[in-house]
Amino acid sequence: MSRELLIKLREQGGLSRPEFRQLLAAHEPGLQAEAAALATALREQHYGNRVFIRGLLEISNYCRQDCFYCGIRCSNRKVQRYRLSPEQILECCEMGYPLGFRTFVLQSGEDPGYSDELISDLVREIKLRHPDCAVTLSLGEKNFSAYKAFREAGADRYLLRHETADAAHFGRLHPLKQSLQNRMRCLQDLRSLGYQVGSGFMVGSPFQSPQTLAEDLYFLSEFKPEMVGIGPFLPHRDTVFANAKPGDMNLTLFLLSILRLMLPKVLLPATTALGSIAPEGREKGVLAGANVIMPNLSPPEARDKYMIYNNKLRTGAEGAEGLRLLAEKMRAIGCEIAVDRGDYPDA
């Protein structure tokens, strides 16, 4: 029956909540291997053997939010805070372009030190200097006018994980001032403005259950984002969940395959968290159906301070300077790095 659910998911793009729960309950090595084979075939159908790279710029670790799982939460007084200047950000893009990056991802905590006008001006300047490149923003929850200004400045994509589609679960991961309702409002605003929208969740976050995971999958099957970012939960030593158990890599890989079957054209990263939890986690993610990797273009001194969880990868094949090594690792599993924007096919 579980194989039939995989086929139904591939053919219909979704399941009922009980069916998602049933599929998750059936997770075992044989089913995971079958899901990965189906997902890889589907990825190759739409993208061939190409894996897209995104140049990740972690522009600030200041954050006004206090998410209980995050190492850069505002109440963590041990963080060495930093904020890149516009000049530094543009320099990173100048460095990344000749390396082959055609998407730049500007990611930060929810930093009030960057005005909406400054971000808009920065997007415009990147697009002016590199008109063949896409700009992705991942700056957290904003109001509609801010998202509109960024879009009008030329931003192409926006990443905002919903984290969990279960309101009670969301409440156990965040302070009372944050709400799932507002997170969903943000995602709908982004969709209405014409962004390629990314969402996602942590696998194995504290208090997560098969029911909450099924709710996540059901939400994504209905919302149909152009990008989905998932990775195993990894604790940070200076958070509420410092002693929590990390997420499971195999379950993460299984969910990557499920997401590819559910959303055949989705841009699906093999995340840094996946590479951080296991030496070949990133490669295993691609073999499970992922087709995006985000090497770090940030200055080395910034990478050391953007620690959202313990032992986060930031050098070697995870860094932009290790692109040759990354290309070798992809060739070893039959894939190649694509030097283009890597847009969602219907965008």
LINCORTA-V317317 format. One record per residue. N is the residue number from 1. D_CENTER is the distance of its C-alpha to the mean C-alpha in Angstrom with 1 decimal. Layout:
BEGIN
n=N d_center=D_CENTER
n=N d_center=D_CENTER
END
This chain:
BEGIN
n=1 d_center=31.0
n=2 d_center=27.4
n=3 d_center=27.5
n=4 d_center=28.8
n=5 d_center=25.8
n=6 d_center=23.5
n=7 d_center=25.8
n=8 d_center=25.9
n=9 d_center=22.1
n=10 d_center=22.1
n=11 d_center=25.1
n=12 d_center=24.4
n=13 d_center=20.6
n=14 d_center=20.9
n=15 d_center=23.0
n=16 d_center=24.7
n=17 d_center=23.6
n=18 d_center=26.3
n=19 d_center=25.4
n=20 d_center=21.7
n=21 d_center=23.3
n=22 d_center=25.8
n=23 d_center=23.3
n=24 d_center=21.4
n=25 d_center=24.8
n=26 d_center=25.8
n=27 d_center=23.1
n=28 d_center=25.1
n=29 d_center=25.0
n=30 d_center=26.9
n=31 d_center=24.8
n=32 d_center=21.6
n=33 d_center=23.2
n=34 d_center=24.3
n=35 d_center=21.0
n=36 d_center=19.5
n=37 d_center=22.5
n=38 d_center=22.2
n=39 d_center=18.4
n=40 d_center=19.2
n=41 d_center=22.1
n=42 d_center=20.2
n=43 d_center=17.6
n=44 d_center=20.7
n=45 d_center=22.5
n=46 d_center=20.1
n=47 d_center=18.8
n=48 d_center=21.4
n=49 d_center=20.4
n=50 d_center=18.3
n=51 d_center=14.9
n=52 d_center=13.4
n=53 d_center=12.7
n=54 d_center=11.0
n=55 d_center=12.8
n=56 d_center=10.9
n=57 d_center=13.4
n=58 d_center=13.2
n=59 d_center=16.1
n=60 d_center=17.1
n=61 d_center=17.0
n=62 d_center=19.3
n=63 d_center=18.1
n=64 d_center=20.4
n=65 d_center=18.6
n=66 d_center=19.5
n=67 d_center=16.9
n=68 d_center=18.7
n=69 d_center=16.1
n=70 d_center=14.8
n=71 d_center=16.8
n=72 d_center=17.0
n=73 d_center=18.3
n=74 d_center=21.4
n=75 d_center=23.9
n=76 d_center=23.1
n=77 d_center=26.1
n=78 d_center=25.5
n=79 d_center=22.6
n=80 d_center=23.9
n=81 d_center=22.5
n=82 d_center=22.0
n=83 d_center=21.3
n=84 d_center=21.3
n=85 d_center=23.9
n=86 d_center=23.5
n=87 d_center=25.6
n=88 d_center=23.4
n=89 d_center=20.2
n=90 d_center=22.3
n=91 d_center=23.7
n=92 d_center=20.3
n=93 d_center=19.8
n=94 d_center=23.4
n=95 d_center=22.7
n=96 d_center=19.7
n=97 d_center=21.4
n=98 d_center=24.1
n=99 d_center=21.8
n=100 d_center=20.4
n=101 d_center=17.2
n=102 d_center=17.3
n=103 d_center=14.0
n=104 d_center=13.6
n=105 d_center=10.6
n=106 d_center=12.3
n=107 d_center=10.6
n=108 d_center=12.9
n=109 d_center=14.2
n=110 d_center=16.2
n=111 d_center=19.0
n=112 d_center=22.2
n=113 d_center=23.5
n=114 d_center=21.8
n=115 d_center=23.7
n=116 d_center=22.4
n=117 d_center=25.1
n=118 d_center=23.9
n=119 d_center=20.3
n=120 d_center=22.0
n=121 d_center=24.4
n=122 d_center=21.8
n=123 d_center=20.0
n=124 d_center=23.4
n=125 d_center=24.4
n=126 d_center=21.5
n=127 d_center=22.2
n=128 d_center=25.9
n=129 d_center=25.6
n=130 d_center=23.2
n=131 d_center=23.9
n=132 d_center=22.4
n=133 d_center=18.9
n=134 d_center=16.0
n=135 d_center=14.7
n=136 d_center=11.2
n=137 d_center=11.3
n=138 d_center=9.2
n=139 d_center=12.4
n=140 d_center=12.4
n=141 d_center=15.2
n=142 d_center=17.9
n=143 d_center=21.0
n=144 d_center=21.6
n=145 d_center=23.7
n=146 d_center=21.1
n=147 d_center=18.5
n=148 d_center=21.6
n=149 d_center=22.7
n=150 d_center=19.4
n=151 d_center=19.5
n=152 d_center=23.2
n=153 d_center=22.6
n=154 d_center=20.6
n=155 d_center=16.9
n=156 d_center=15.4
n=157 d_center=11.9
n=158 d_center=10.2
n=159 d_center=6.8
n=160 d_center=8.1
n=161 d_center=7.2
n=162 d_center=10.7
n=163 d_center=10.7
n=164 d_center=13.8
n=165 d_center=16.0
n=166 d_center=19.1
n=167 d_center=20.7
n=168 d_center=22.7
n=169 d_center=19.8
n=170 d_center=17.9
n=171 d_center=21.2
n=172 d_center=21.4
n=173 d_center=18.1
n=174 d_center=18.9
n=175 d_center=22.2
n=176 d_center=24.4
n=177 d_center=23.7
n=178 d_center=20.2
n=179 d_center=20.0
n=180 d_center=18.0
n=181 d_center=20.3
n=182 d_center=19.3
n=183 d_center=15.5
n=184 d_center=16.5
n=185 d_center=18.8
n=186 d_center=16.2
n=187 d_center=14.2
n=188 d_center=17.7
n=189 d_center=18.7
n=190 d_center=15.8
n=191 d_center=16.8
n=192 d_center=20.4
n=193 d_center=20.0
n=194 d_center=18.8
n=195 d_center=15.3
n=196 d_center=12.9
n=197 d_center=10.8
n=198 d_center=7.2
n=199 d_center=7.1
n=200 d_center=6.6
n=201 d_center=8.4
n=202 d_center=9.7
n=203 d_center=12.2
n=204 d_center=15.6
n=205 d_center=15.3
n=206 d_center=18.8
n=207 d_center=20.9
n=208 d_center=18.6
n=209 d_center=20.9
n=210 d_center=21.1
n=211 d_center=21.9
n=212 d_center=18.9
n=213 d_center=16.7
n=214 d_center=18.9
n=215 d_center=18.4
n=216 d_center=14.6
n=217 d_center=15.3
n=218 d_center=18.1
n=219 d_center=16.3
n=220 d_center=13.7
n=221 d_center=16.8
n=222 d_center=18.5
n=223 d_center=16.0
n=224 d_center=14.8
n=225 d_center=11.7
n=226 d_center=11.4
n=227 d_center=7.7
n=228 d_center=6.1
n=229 d_center=3.1
n=230 d_center=6.0
n=231 d_center=7.9
n=232 d_center=11.4
n=233 d_center=12.6
n=234 d_center=14.4
n=235 d_center=17.1
n=236 d_center=18.2
n=237 d_center=22.0
n=238 d_center=22.5
n=239 d_center=21.0
n=240 d_center=22.6
n=241 d_center=20.9
n=242 d_center=22.0
n=243 d_center=23.8
n=244 d_center=21.5
n=245 d_center=20.9
n=246 d_center=17.6
n=247 d_center=15.7
n=248 d_center=17.1
n=249 d_center=15.7
n=250 d_center=17.8
n=251 d_center=16.7
n=252 d_center=13.0
n=253 d_center=14.3
n=254 d_center=16.4
n=255 d_center=13.7
n=256 d_center=11.8
n=257 d_center=15.3
n=258 d_center=16.0
n=259 d_center=13.0
n=260 d_center=14.4
n=261 d_center=17.8
n=262 d_center=17.1
n=263 d_center=15.2
n=264 d_center=16.9
n=265 d_center=15.6
n=266 d_center=11.9
n=267 d_center=9.6
n=268 d_center=7.8
n=269 d_center=6.2
n=270 d_center=8.4
n=271 d_center=6.5
n=272 d_center=8.9
n=273 d_center=9.7
n=274 d_center=10.9
n=275 d_center=12.9
n=276 d_center=14.2
n=277 d_center=15.6
n=278 d_center=17.6
n=279 d_center=19.1
n=280 d_center=18.1
n=281 d_center=14.9
n=282 d_center=13.0
n=283 d_center=16.0
n=284 d_center=16.3
n=285 d_center=12.8
n=286 d_center=14.0
n=287 d_center=17.2
n=288 d_center=15.7
n=289 d_center=14.4
n=290 d_center=11.2
n=291 d_center=11.9
n=292 d_center=9.5
n=293 d_center=9.6
n=294 d_center=9.0
n=295 d_center=12.3
n=296 d_center=13.3
n=297 d_center=15.9
n=298 d_center=16.7
n=299 d_center=20.3
n=300 d_center=20.9
n=301 d_center=22.4
n=302 d_center=19.3
n=303 d_center=17.0
n=304 d_center=19.5
n=305 d_center=19.2
n=306 d_center=15.5
n=307 d_center=15.6
n=308 d_center=13.4
n=309 d_center=14.6
n=310 d_center=17.5
n=311 d_center=17.8
n=312 d_center=14.5
n=313 d_center=14.8
n=314 d_center=15.6
n=315 d_center=18.4
n=316 d_center=19.7
n=317 d_center=17.6
n=318 d_center=14.5
n=319 d_center=16.4
n=320 d_center=17.4
n=321 d_center=20.9
n=322 d_center=20.3
n=323 d_center=19.4
n=324 d_center=22.6
n=325 d_center=21.8
n=326 d_center=18.4
n=327 d_center=20.4
n=328 d_center=23.0
n=329 d_center=20.6
n=330 d_center=19.3
n=331 d_center=22.9
n=332 d_center=23.9
n=333 d_center=21.9
n=334 d_center=23.1
n=335 d_center=20.3
n=336 d_center=20.4
n=337 d_center=18.3
n=338 d_center=18.6
n=339 d_center=19.7
n=340 d_center=18.8
n=341 d_center=16.4
n=342 d_center=14.9
n=343 d_center=15.0
n=344 d_center=14.7
n=345 d_center=18.3
n=346 d_center=19.7
n=347 d_center=18.4
END
